[in-house]
Amino acid sequence: MKLQTLAGFLTLAAVLTSCKNEQEKNTTAQTHNAEQPFEYVAEQFADIKVLRYQIPSWDKLTLKEKELVYYLTQAGTAGRDIFWDQNYKHNLKIRKALEEIYQNYQGDKNATDWANFEIYLKRVWFSNGIHHHYSMDKIKPDFSQAYFETLLKETNTTLAPEIVAILFNDQDNKKVNLDESKGLIAGSAVNFYDKGITDKQAEDFYKAIKPIDPNRPYSYGLNSKLVRNTAGKIEEKVWKSGGMYGAAIDKVIYWLEKAQGVAENKAQADALVLLIQYYKTGNLKTWDDYNIAWLKVTEGNIDYIQGFVEVYNDPLGARGSYESVVQIKDFDMSAKMEKISHEAQWFEDNSPLFPQHKKKKVVGISYKTVIVAGEAGDSSPSTPIGVNLPNADWIRAEHGSKSVSLGNIVEAYNNAGGADRLKEFAHDVEEIALEEEYGQDADKLHTALHEVVGHASGQINPGIGTPKETLKSYASTLEEGRADLVGLFYLYNPKIQELGLTDNWKKTGMAAYDGYIRNGLLTQLVRLEPGADIEEAHMRNRQWVSAWVFEKGKKDNVIEKVVRDGKTYFNITNYEKLHDLFGQLLKETQRIKSEGDYNAAKALVENYGVKVDQQIHKEVLARNAKFKSAPYNGFINPLLVPKTNKNGKITDIIVTQPKSFAEQMLYYSKNFGFLPLDN
């Protein structure tokens, strides 16, 4: 589970030589001059700001550790096109056509239409397809179909007419649809189900599978597309070597095997062996075994996330999107924040949950602040700031979980500017001062509490199915809201000061509460088009949490709605009572999960988390219009360049920065485009 922000066959020598030569030809890639300020902002277009991040501890790594990071990042990027195809069945064909036009067009590049074409391509790159990465709506070109057809003709680029038409019409308008009245599968363009398969047929397919151990169910559907075979029977098309996406998965396996050869310790090597075996077989038992082995790897400086992991992009919450994050431990920050994981039992015991919903023994929780060295798939270019895995509840209960905060990503966000919005939407100077003094620390603590304590807390009642079975399309937003509520409940608690995590728990909590309510009820609305409902799971959870406590606190005026000079603000008048309301909502949200109460989950989300006050939305958009900073951020990845001797042996690996977003995207397509256009 991830927390969103505000947010490489050949022989090894031949492969390294090939990569090295390509990167040396790429003369615009640069190493950073430490004497000059680092340029965090690369460029901005449409509603996107593209940033850069540094890898500050790189030179402290041994050569073997650098090799491990390099192989893992190559493995991650090798599977990049899997995510593109998962997002939409025509994405790879569309990207190929757009890139051919971009690289070969010789016409008027000063024309407005050409500028709009470039922006459209960059938006498609950023979203890993033609649907917006956050709103899930199809990205509409700001140029005509006639102009696009002219570009195709003048560059001798081919794209089927029916696919060209899709770019401009209303077909496949929503990547992930959560409106049950339209059919969750039927209304979604995501490439997880054959056309014509209904929600009920998919659910019945998995209900017919009898788990070997009901207390330790496999993550059925996690690594497959559900299709109808030539006989008309529904079956899984598994993502594995020799199966669907096999060409890319074989490349992932290649680099993982190289990583295994330079693993830091036996536990890490053993986990990689299981991950490789999983990719070779597609066996979900092996996936569980891998996750348990991965949890046991707590020593060493390097870690990673790799596989079909998060299920947000599946309207039924079963299928995992491909992703990769490669991490280097930040020792100083980890030592500070690991105090939270050491106190996990205290947090569980002192939570406001019903006693039967509390874990009697919290096991195996680890927390680290990490330095990201490379991301791919569902984590790039738009990245989380925190992650807690694995997602299987039974594994978390029996074996624990790993939580990470992506420290250098947070640092890049904090250095990318954008303080003016605070002054526009904060109620008064006191709120601004609190945010400026304690806001960043409060955000870091909320991330830590959300990931470490939040996702690890509570337990499901015996005999109740998994949340994807019981809560269905509401499972993801309920889980994210539940974890947010755990963080909010404990942010306003002297325990965090007792642990040395802040010098003033009350002011830290106040800043956190101000920021959460301000975002949940106002500022996150800048991400929506006029008239739109909220679809994305994290946005939904921020609104239903904020709207619920606002409504329930009206009697005592806990949160005051203020209209001043035609502008709306939300002012917290009683932080103690708001803390109590967060506790009440946490108790109810955990009850819903523990009991599998679908109707209560639906009522909570639909009543508080979906519909937007259109007057306030219109006002927020108007107030936000004066700001140049885009509402969405993402990253160019640093490029790791191996240096080799005459025998092809790696002697060092250098960190470089691609000069532009377009440069990196074209490099990836050229060097990591392993999938056929039809899968």
C-alpha positions in Angstrom: 0.0 0.0 0.0 1.3 3.4 -0.9 0.8 6.9 0.4 0.5 9.5 -2.3 1.8 13.0 -2.0 0.0 16.4 -2.0 0.6 15.0 -3.4 17.3 -3.8 -19.1 19.9 -11.4 -23.9 23.1 -11.0 -24.2 26.2 -11.8 -22.1 26.7 -9.4 -19.3 29.8 -7.8 -20.8 27.9 -7.2 -24.1 24.9 -5.7 -22.3 27.0 -3.4 -20.2 29.0 -2.3 -23.2 25.8 -1.6 -25.1 24.3 0.4 -22.2 27.6 2.3 -21.7 27.9 3.2 -25.4 24.3 4.4 -25.6 24.7 6.5 -22.5 28.0 8.0 -23.7 26.3 8.9 -27.0 23.7 10.6 -25.0 25.7 13.8 -24.5 23.1 15.8 -22.8 23.0 13.5 -19.7 25.0 15.3 -17.0 26.6 14.6 -13.7 25.8 17.2 -11.1 28.4 19.8 -10.1 28.3 19.9 -6.3 29.3 23.5 -6.3 26.2 24.6 -8.1 22.6 24.5 -6.6 20.7 21.4 -7.7 17.9 22.2 -10.1 15.0 20.3 -8.7 12.4 21.6 -11.3 13.0 20.2 -14.8 9.9 21.6 -16.6 6.2 22.2 -16.4 3.4 21.6 -18.8 -0.4 21.3 -18.5 -1.1 20.3 -14.9 2.3 18.6 -14.4 5.5 19.7 -12.9 8.5 17.4 -13.6 11.1 17.4 -10.9 14.5 15.7 -10.3 15.8 14.0 -7.2 19.4 13.3 -6.0 21.0 10.2 -4.6 23.0 11.8 -1.9 24.6 8.7 -0.4 25.8 7.2 -3.7 29.5 7.7 -3.2 29.4 6.0 0.2 28.3 2.7 -1.3 30.8 -0.1 -2.1 31.1 -1.1 -5.7 29.2 -4.3 -5.0 26.3 -2.3 -3.5 26.3 0.0 -6.5 26.2 -3.0 -8.8 23.2 -4.4 -6.8 21.4 -1.1 -7.2 22.2 -0.9 -10.9 20.9 -4.4 -11.6 17.7 -3.8 -9.6 17.0 -0.6 -11.4 17.6 -2.3 -14.8 15.2 -5.1 -13.7 12.6 -2.5 -12.8 12.8 -0.5 -16.0 12.8 -3.7 -18.0 9.2 -4.2 -17.0 8.1 -0.7 -17.6 6.0 -1.4 -20.7 3.9 -4.0 -18.8 2.4 -1.1 -16.9 1.7 0.8 -20.1 -0.2 -2.2 -21.5 -2.0 -2.9 -18.2 -3.3 0.7 -18.3 -4.9 0.4 -21.8 -4.7 -2.2 -24.5 -3.8 0.3 -27.2 -1.2 2.4 -25.2 1.9 0.9 -26.7 0.7 1.4 -30.3 -0.3 5.0 -29.5 3.0 5.7 -27.8 5.0 4.3 -30.7 3.1 6.5 -33.2 3.4 9.6 -31.1 7.1 9.1 -30.6 7.7 8.5 -34.3 5.9 11.8 -35.1 7.9 13.6 -32.4 11.2 12.4 -33.8 10.5 12.7 -37.5 8.3 15.7 -38.1 9.9 18.3 -40.3 7.0 20.8 -40.6 6.3 24.0 -38.7 7.3 23.5 -35.1 6.4 27.0 -34.1 2.7 26.4 -34.7 0.3 26.3 -31.8 -0.9 22.8 -32.9 2.6 21.5 -32.7 3.1 22.9 -29.3 -0.1 21.3 -28.2 1.0 18.0 -29.7 4.2 18.1 -27.7 2.3 18.8 -24.5 -0.1 15.9 -25.3 2.8 13.5 -25.8 4.4 14.6 -22.5 1.1 14.1 -20.7 0.8 10.6 -22.2 4.4 9.8 -21.1 3.7 11.1 -17.6 0.5 9.0 -17.2 2.0 5.8 -18.8 -0.8 6.0 -21.3 -3.7 8.1 -22.6 -5.6 8.3 -19.3 -4.7 10.8 -16.6 -2.6 9.2 -13.9 -4.8 10.6 -11.1 -8.3 11.5 -12.4 -8.4 8.4 -14.6 -10.1 10.5 -17.3 -8.9 10.2 -20.9 -6.5 13.0 -21.8 -8.1 15.0 -24.6 -5.7 16.5 -27.3 -5.8 20.3 -27.8 -5.5 19.8 -31.6 -7.8 18.4 -34.1 -8.0 14.9 -35.5 -7.4 16.3 -39.0 -4.1 17.8 -37.8 -3.1 14.6 -36.2 -3.8 12.7 -39.4 -1.6 15.2 -41.2 1.2 14.5 -38.8 0.8 10.7 -39.4 0.9 11.2 -43.1 3.9 13.6 -43.2 6.0 11.3 -41.0 5.0 8.0 -42.6 3.6 6.9 -39.3 0.9 4.2 -39.1 -1.8 4.0 -36.5 -5.1 2.1 -37.1 -7.9 4.5 -37.9 -10.1 3.1 -35.2 -7.4 3.8 -32.6 -6.9 7.3 -34.0 -10.6 7.9 -33.5 -10.4 6.8 -29.9 -8.0 9.7 -29.1 -10.7 12.2 -30.0 -14.0 10.5 -29.2 -15.8 9.4 -26.0 -14.8 5.7 -26.2 -12.9 4.3 -23.3 -13.1 7.6 -21.4 -12.3 6.4 -18.0 -9.4 4.1 -17.0 -10.9 3.0 -13.7 -14.6 3.5 -13.2 -16.0 3.2 -9.6 -19.6 4.0 -10.5 -21.3 0.6 -10.0 -24.3 1.8 -12.1 -22.1 1.8 -15.2 -20.5 -1.6 -14.4 -17.1 -1.5 -12.8 -15.5 -3.5 -15.5 -17.6 -2.3 -18.4 -17.0 1.3 -17.5 -13.2 0.9 -17.1 -10.6 1.0 -20.0 -7.9 -0.7 -17.9 -6.6 -3.9 -19.7 -7.3 -6.4 -16.9 -10.5 -8.0 -18.3 -11.6 -9.1 -21.8 -14.5 -7.1 -23.2 -17.8 -8.5 -22.2 -16.8 -10.0 -18.9 -19.1 -8.7 -16.2 -18.4 -7.8 -12.6 -20.5 -10.8 -11.5 -18.8 -13.2 -13.8 -15.4 -12.2 -12.5 -16.5 -12.4 -8.9 -18.1 -15.8 -9.5 -14.9 -17.1 -11.2 -12.9 -16.5 -8.0 -15.7 -17.6 -5.7 -15.6 -21.0 -7.4 -11.9 -21.4 -6.4 -11.7 -23.1 -3.0 -8.7 -21.9 -1.0 -6.3 -24.5 0.2 -6.1 -22.7 3.5 -8.9 -20.2 4.1 -6.8 -18.5 6.8 -4.0 -17.9 4.4 -5.7 -17.2 1.1 -3.7 -16.6 -2.1 -4.0 -13.2 -3.8 -6.2 -14.6 -6.6 -6.1 -12.5 -9.7 -3.1 -10.5 -8.7 -0.9 -11.5 -11.7 -3.2 -12.3 -14.6 -5.7 -10.9 -17.1 -9.2 -12.5 -17.0 -10.1 -13.6 -20.5 -12.6 -15.6 -22.4 -11.0 -18.4 -24.4 -12.0 -19.7 -27.9 -14.5 -22.0 -26.3 -16.1 -19.1 -24.5 -14.9 -20.2 -21.1 -13.4 -17.6 -18.7 -9.8 -18.3 -17.7 -6.7 -16.5 -16.5 -3.9 -15.3 -18.8 -1.0 -15.3 -16.3 1.8 -12.7 -16.4 4.9 -14.8 -16.3 7.8 -16.1 -18.3 6.3 -17.9 -21.3 2.9 -16.3 -20.6 1.4 -12.8 -21.0 4.2 -10.2 -20.8 6.7 -13.0 -21.0 9.1 -11.0 -23.3 9.5 -8.2 -20.7 9.4 -10.6 -17.7 12.3 -12.6 -19.1 14.4 -9.3 -19.1 13.3 -8.6 -15.6 14.4 -12.1 -14.6 17.8 -11.6 -16.3 18.6 -8.6 -14.3 17.3 -10.1 -11.0 19.6 -13.0 -11.5 22.5 -10.5 -11.8 21.3 -8.8 -8.6 21.1 -12.2 -6.8 24.8 -12.7 -7.6 25.8 -9.5 -5.8 23.3 -9.7 -2.9 24.4 -8.3 0.4 23.5 -11.4 2.4 22.0 -14.9 2.2 18.5 -13.8 3.2 18.5 -11.2 0.5 19.7 -13.7 -2.1 17.2 -16.3 -1.0 14.3 -13.8 -1.4 15.5 -12.9 -4.9 15.6 -16.6 -5.8 11.9 -16.8 -4.8 11.0 -13.7 -6.8 12.7 -15.0 -9.8 10.9 -18.4 -9.4 7.6 -16.5 -9.1 8.2 -14.6 -12.3 9.1 -17.9 -14.0 6.0 -19.8 -12.8 3.4 -17.3 -11.9 2.6 -19.4 -8.8 0.8 -17.3 -6.1 2.1 -19.6 -3.4 5.6 -18.7 -4.4 4.6 -15.0 -4.3 3.5 -15.4 -0.7 6.7 -17.3 0.1 8.7 -14.5 -1.5 6.9 -11.8 0.5 7.6 -13.7 3.8 11.2 -14.1 2.8 11.5 -10.5 1.8 10.1 -9.4 5.2 13.0 -11.2 6.8 15.6 -9.2 4.9 16.2 -6.5 7.5 20.0 -6.2 7.3 21.9 -4.5 4.6 21.8 -1.1 2.9 19.8 -1.9 -0.2 16.2 -2.9 -0.6 13.6 -2.8 -3.3 9.9 -3.2 -4.2 9.3 -5.3 -7.3 6.3 -7.0 -8.8 2.5 -6.8 -9.5 1.8 -5.0 -6.2 -0.9 -2.3 -5.8 -4.5 -3.0 -6.9 -5.8 0.6 -7.2 -6.0 0.3 -11.0 -8.4 -2.7 -10.9 -12.0 -1.6 -10.3 -12.5 -5.0 -8.6 -9.3 -4.5 -6.5 -7.7 -7.8 -7.4 -5.1 -7.2 -10.1 -1.7 -5.7 -9.3 0.0 -3.1 -11.4 3.7 -3.6 -12.2 6.0 -1.4 -10.2 9.6 -1.1 -9.0 11.3 1.1 -6.4 15.0 0.6 -5.6 16.1 2.0 -2.2 19.2 2.8 -0.2 18.8 3.1 3.5 19.1 6.6 5.0 20.7 5.6 8.3 20.2 8.8 10.3 16.5 9.3 9.5 15.8 5.6 9.9 17.2 5.5 13.4 14.9 8.4 14.4 11.8 7.0 12.8 12.3 3.4 13.7 11.2 4.4 17.2 7.7 4.3 15.9 7.9 0.6 14.8 9.5 -0.3 18.1 6.4 1.1 19.8 3.9 -0.6 17.5 2.3 -2.6 20.3 1.8 0.5 22.4 0.0 2.2 19.6 -2.2 -0.8 19.0 -3.1 -1.2 22.7 -3.9 2.5 23.1 -6.0 2.9 19.9 -9.8 3.7 20.2 -10.7 0.4 18.4 -13.2 -2.1 19.8 -11.1 -4.7 21.8 -12.0 -7.5 19.5 -10.6 -5.6 16.6 -7.2 -5.0 18.1 -4.2 -7.3 17.5 -3.1 -9.0 20.7 0.4 -9.2 19.4 1.8 -6.9 16.7 4.7 -8.7 14.9 7.5 -8.0 12.5 7.0 -4.3 11.8 10.0 -2.5 10.3 10.3 1.2 9.2 13.1 2.9 7.3 13.6 6.2 5.7 15.2 5.4 2.3 16.9 7.2 -0.6 15.3 6.2 -3.9 17.8 5.2 -6.6 15.3 4.4 -9.3 11.6 3.8 -10.0 9.5 2.3 -12.7 6.0 1.2 -13.6 3.3 2.3 -11.3 5.8 4.4 -9.2 7.2 6.5 -12.1 7.0 9.3 -13.0 4.4 9.9 -10.4 5.7 8.4 -7.2 4.4 7.7 -3.7 6.1 9.2 -0.7 5.6 6.2 1.6 4.9 2.5 1.1 3.8 -0.3 3.4 4.0 -3.9 2.2 3.1 -6.7 1.7 -0.7 -6.2 1.1 -1.9 -9.6 2.2 -3.6 -9.2 5.5 -2.7 -12.7 6.8 1.0 -12.2 6.0 0.9 -8.9 7.9 -0.8 -10.5 10.8 1.6 -13.5 11.1 4.9 -12.1 9.7 4.6 -8.3 9.9 5.3 -5.6 7.3 7.9 -3.2 6.0 7.3 0.5 5.8 9.4 3.0 4.0 9.4 6.8 3.6 11.0 7.9 0.4 13.2 10.6 2.0 14.9 12.1 -1.0 11.6 12.3 -2.9 10.0 14.2 0.0 13.2 16.4 0.1 12.8 17.2 -3.6 9.1 18.1 -3.1 10.0 20.5 -0.3 12.6 22.2 -2.5 10.4 22.6 -5.5 8.5 25.7 -4.2 4.8 26.5 -4.0 4.3 28.2 -0.7 1.9 30.8 -2.1 -1.1 28.4 -2.1 -0.7 28.1 1.7 -1.3 31.8 2.1 -4.3 31.8 -0.2 -6.2 28.9 1.5 -5.1 29.1 5.1 -7.6 30.8 7.4 -5.3 33.1 9.3 -1.7 34.1 10.1 -1.6 31.6 13.0 -2.4 28.7 10.7 0.3 29.9 8.2 2.9 30.2 11.0 2.1 26.7 12.3 2.5 25.2 8.9 5.7 27.0 8.2 7.3 25.9 11.5 5.8 22.4 11.9 4.2 21.4 8.6 7.1 19.5 7.1 7.7 17.5 10.3 4.0 16.9 10.7 3.8 15.5 7.1 6.8 13.2 7.7 5.3 11.9 11.0 1.9 11.4 9.4 3.6 9.4 6.6 5.4 7.3 9.2 2.3 6.7 11.4 0.1 6.0 8.3 2.5 3.4 6.9 4.0 1.8 10.0 1.2 1.8 12.5 -1.9 2.5 10.3 -1.7 -0.3 7.8 -0.4 -2.8 10.4 -3.1 -2.1 12.9 -6.4 -3.9 13.6 -7.5 -7.4 12.6 -10.3 -9.0 10.6 -12.9 -11.1 12.5 -12.5 -14.8 12.1 -14.5 -16.2 9.1 -14.7 -12.8 7.4 -13.2 -12.7 3.9 -10.5 -10.4 2.6 -11.4 -6.7 2.1 -11.4 -7.1 -1.7 -14.1 -9.8 -1.3 -16.2 -8.0 1.4 -15.7 -4.3 0.7 -15.1 -4.7 -3.1 -14.6 -1.4 -4.9 -14.5 0.5 -1.6 -11.7 -1.6 -0.1 -8.8 0.6 -1.3 -10.2 4.0 -0.1 -11.4 2.5 3.2 -7.9 1.1 3.9 -6.1 4.4 3.0 -8.6 6.4 5.1 -8.2 4.0 8.0 -4.4 4.4 7.9 -4.7 8.2 7.7 -7.0 8.1 10.7 -4.5 6.1 12.8 -1.9 8.8 11.9 -4.2 11.7 12.7 -5.2 10.1 16.0 -1.7 9.8 17.2 -0.3 13.0 15.8 -2.1 14.9 18.5 -0.6 12.9 21.4 2.3 13.5 23.7 3.7 10.1 22.8 5.3 11.5 19.7 7.3 14.0 21.8 8.1 11.4 24.4 9.7 9.4 21.5 11.8 12.4 20.5 10.0 12.8 17.2 9.0 16.5 17.7 9.8 19.3 20.2 6.1 20.2 20.6 3.5 17.5 20.1 0.6 19.9 20.4 1.7 22.3 17.7 2.8 19.4 15.4 -0.7 17.9 15.8 -2.3 21.3 15.2 -0.3 21.8 12.0 -1.2 18.3 10.8 -4.9 18.8 11.5 -5.0 22.2 9.8 -3.2 20.8 6.7 -5.4 17.7 6.4 -8.7 19.6 6.7 -7.5 22.3 4.4 -6.5 19.8 1.8 -9.4 17.4 2.2 -12.1 20.1 1.9 -10.4 22.7 -0.3 -7.0 22.5 -2.0 -7.1 18.9 -3.4 -10.1 20.1 -5.5 -7.6 21.9 -7.9 -7.0 18.5 -9.3 -10.5 18.0 -10.6 -12.2 19.3 -13.7 -15.4 21.4 -13.1 -18.4 19.2 -12.4 -16.3 16.0 -11.8 -16.8 13.6 -9.0 -13.9 12.2 -7.0 -12.7 8.9 -8.3 -9.1 8.4 -7.1 -8.9 6.3 -3.8 -6.6 8.7 -1.9 -8.5 11.8 -2.8 -11.8 10.1 -1.8 -10.4 9.1 1.5 -9.1 12.6 2.3 -12.5 14.0 1.6 -14.6 11.4 3.4 -12.5 11.7 6.5 -12.6 15.5 6.4 -16.2 15.8 5.5 -17.3 13.3 8.2 -15.6 15.1 11.0 -16.8 18.5 9.8 -20.4 17.3 9.8 -20.2 15.4 13.1 -18.5 18.4 14.8 -21.1 21.0 13.7 -23.0 20.8 16.9 -19.9 22.0 18.8 -18.5 24.1 16.0 -15.3 22.0 16.0 -14.5 23.1 12.4 -15.9 26.5 11.5 -16.7 27.3 7.8 -15.7 30.9 7.3 -16.5 33.0 4.2 -14.5 36.2 4.1 -14.4 38.5 1.1 -16.1 35.8 -1.0 -13.5 33.2 -0.1 -14.1 30.0 1.9 -11.9 28.8 4.7 -12.1 26.1 7.3 -11.0 27.0 10.8 -10.4 24.4 13.5 -11.7 25.8 16.8 -11.2 22.8 19.0 -8.3 20.4 18.3 -9.1 18.2 21.3 -12.6 17.5 20.1 -11.4 17.0 16.5 -8.9 14.4 17.9 -11.9 12.6 19.5 -13.8 12.7 16.2 -10.9 11.2 14.4 -10.8 8.5 17.0 -14.6 7.8 16.6 -14.2 7.5 12.8 -11.2 5.3 13.1 -13.2 3.0 15.4 -16.0 2.8 12.9 -13.7 2.3 9.9 -11.9 -0.5 11.6 -15.3 -2.1 12.4 -16.3 -1.9 8.8 -13.1 -3.7 7.7 -13.1 -6.2 10.6 -16.8 -7.2 10.0 -16.7 -6.8 6.2 -19.6 -4.4 6.3 -20.1 -3.5 2.6 -23.2 -1.4 3.1 -21.5 0.7 5.7 -18.4 1.1 3.6 -20.5 2.2 0.6 -22.5 4.7 2.7 -19.4 6.3 4.2 -17.7 6.7 0.8 -20.7 7.7 -1.3 -22.1 10.1 1.3 -18.9 11.9 2.1 -16.1 11.0 -0.4 -17.5 11.2 -3.9 -19.6 14.2 -4.6 -18.0 17.7 -4.6 -19.6 21.0 -3.5 -19.6 22.6 -6.9 -19.8 26.2 -5.7 -16.7 25.7 -3.5 -15.0 23.8 -6.3 -15.6 26.7 -8.7 -14.3 29.1 -6.1 -11.2 27.0 -5.4 -10.3 26.8 -9.1 -10.7 30.6 -9.5 -8.5 31.3 -6.5 -5.9 28.8 -7.7 -5.8 30.2 -11.3 -3.2 32.8 -10.3 -0.6 30.3 -9.3 1.9 29.0 -11.9 2.8 25.9 -10.0 1.1 22.8 -11.4 -1.0 20.6 -9.0 0.7 17.3 -9.9 4.4 16.4 -9.6 6.5 13.6 -10.8 10.1 12.8 -11.5 12.9 12.2 -14.0 15.0 9.3 -12.7 18.7 9.7 -12.4 20.5 7.5 -14.9 23.1 5.0 -13.6 26.0 4.6 -16.0 28.4 1.6 -15.5 32.1 2.1 -16.3 33.8 -1.0 -17.4 37.4 -2.1 -18.1 38.6 -3.7 -21.3 37.4 -7.1 -20.0 33.8 -5.8 -19.6 34.1 -5.8 -15.7 32.3 -3.0 -13.9 34.8 -0.7 -12.2 32.4 2.0 -11.1 28.8 3.3 -11.7 28.2 7.0 -12.1 25.0 8.9 -11.4 23.9 11.2 -14.2 20.9 13.4 -14.8 19.1 13.3 -18.1 18.7 16.9 -19.4 15.0 16.6 -20.1 11.9 14.6 -19.5 11.5 13.9 -23.3 15.1 12.6 -23.4 14.5 10.1 -20.7 11.2 8.9 -22.1 12.7 8.3 -25.6 15.7 6.6 -24.0 13.4 4.2 -22.2 11.3 3.4 -25.3 14.4 2.7 -27.3 16.2 0.6 -24.7 13.4 -1.1 -22.7 10.7 -1.6 -25.3 10.6 -5.3 -24.9 6.9 -6.0 -25.5 5.1 -6.6 -28.8 2.5 -4.1 -29.6 -0.3 -6.7 -29.3 -0.3 -8.7 -26.0 
